[in-house]
Amino acid sequence: MDHLRKRRDFLAAAKAERAGATSFLMQGRDRGDAGTVRVGFTVTKKTGNSVVRNRIRRRLREAVRRVLPDAGRAGFDYVLVAREAALRTPFETLVQEIERSVRKVHTPKVPGARKSPSKTSASKTSASKASALKTGAQPDAPKPNAPHGVRETDGRPEHPASTGGAGAAAGAPTPPSDDIKPTPADGGLPA
């Protein structure tokens, strides 16, 4: 088992198959030859200082040494991108996660199996209304900072001109609305 050392090998593995676990993300790439298994480790500064990073790298290296001679395939490159949990995860659990990730990387993928169905405008509308109800807001209520007479429906502002309000047709009478209150400037009673 060799180690990956060149940046181009790490970048090539990043474009290949992936398998996530709580302690790491495994990337597996078939080089297309019958060479030895190669492995690389990426432990970024997000996980901690140099002492923590080296400890995570040593734990992952030992777990991989136990798993890859049996589970790894010839001609494959494996890269483990460590997460903070790799330090706290029990070692046997770490070994099991590596075994599971190797199996997942080697499982053939069905084309188009992971694509999610596209949302239609109807499902977006129901989702926005559902989220508005969770927050306690009314879906068709005017926004506090919106100009007078402008409502927001489905995430888009709805202007009175588009709904038959003031300005829909020049000279057309405006139907009374319960959210419009007369002001002294309009000649109505003071509020």
Order of alpha helices (4+ residues) and beta strands (2+ residues): beta-alpha-beta-beta-beta-alpha-beta-alpha-alpha-alpha-beta-beta
